[in-house]
Amino acid sequence: MPYDRLSRRQILAISAGAMLVPAVGRAQGASVAKIGLVQSTTGGSAALYGTEQKQAIELAFSEINEAKALGEIRLQALHADDGADRGQTVNIFQRLIRQDKVVAILGPTLSNSAFAADPLAQQASIPVIASSNTAPNLTKIGDFIFRTSVPEDQVFPSVLGYAVRKHGVKRVALIYGLDDALTRGAHDVQKKAAQDLGLQQVAVESYQRGDVDFSAQLTKIKAQNPDAVILGTLAEEAAAILRQARQLGFDERIAFVGCNANISAKLFELAGPAAHGIIVGASWFAGYDNPKSRAFVDAYRRRYGSTPDIYAAQGYDAAYLIAEAIRRARTVTDGRAVRAKLAEIRDFDGVLGRYGWSPERDATVTPKVLVGDGQAKVFVAAPAV
């Protein structure tokens, strides 16, 4: 359900449940901080992001607990898979807040789900850190909502500007998902960025979640002879569009410009050589030359046998940020105190770099323009133009 349609009774019930924590449970001597992890580890495209997030957060918690970084406090991860179903996300938030009495929540994976469930945490004074939600206006839900995932409107304009300089783009076609908050939000940002750059929008096509055949939309786009195709899609859909565009004989000079959601290591697995050259923007990539980043990539590879993607990196930093807030607050049950200390963090030295929070509680990370290397199957820093 949309977040603005939650019933007053439901929100009051969640708030009341949070206030029922016995006073003794708030004592500083309590040793276990329960953190809700809400990731989509099933549910189509969302699982590409959610699995990486879950693994990275669990790696971070393991490191923190083993190092006894919080003294007597240990972090306990309570993970739930919402299956990319926002109704399930709401149910999970209810359980985490009322029954499990978590002190914070990391997630959910999809912006759609966040708009539905985050208001429950806001009303219950439970801080939330999003590590993959890039839809505009998410943190306007309230002052308990933070995110390490850089919003689309802070990333895409520089990405499209790069495509214009690199490829001489003047005519663009856009394709996006109609029924997802992230893809709709990405499309709005992309459309405005194209307008601001004075580009001619020669075609706008859309699709529904679950669609796998994009040949009709791509045939219409091809007929308009664009210089670039702008993707407001999730990674699985982007991969299908890239493959099918090549099969339809799209000119190799046509640039494909993606949104935040296209930055997944799985894109190369799913799209194959068709992913070569796609232009995207991100706060991080696996080749980022930063000591914390290199240590994270090495640790992730040792534990999971694969290279982490941007969602893993953002989830990992989110885990360390909430741990630092708990350490400063010296409580495992008081969400308000944890939120206050989280908001105070400045110059955080993380995988994404050194950063803090904007007034809107978004991570103040400088985005990077990346291109897909189809041979190496990784994103790399875009060459200067």
Secondary structure, 3 states (H helix, E strand, C coil): CCHHHCCHHHHHHHHHHHHCCCHHHHCCCCCEEEEEEEECCCCCCHHHHHHHHHHHHHHHHHHHHHHCCCCCCEEEEEEEECCCCHHHHHHHHHHHHHCCCCCEEECCCCHHHHHHHHHHHHHHCCCEEECCCCCCCHHHHCCCEEECCCCHHHHHHHHHHHHHHHHCCCEEEEEEECCCHHHHHHHHHHHHHHHHCCCEEEEEEEECCCCCCCHHHHHHHHHCCCCEEEEECCHHHHHHHHHHHHHCCCCCCCEEECCHHHCCCHHHHHHHHHHCCCEEEECCCCCCCCHHHHHHHHHHHHHHCCCCCHHHHHHHHHHHHHHHHHHHHCCCCCHHHHHHHHHHCCCEEECCEEECECCCCEECCCCEEEEEECCCCEEEECCCC
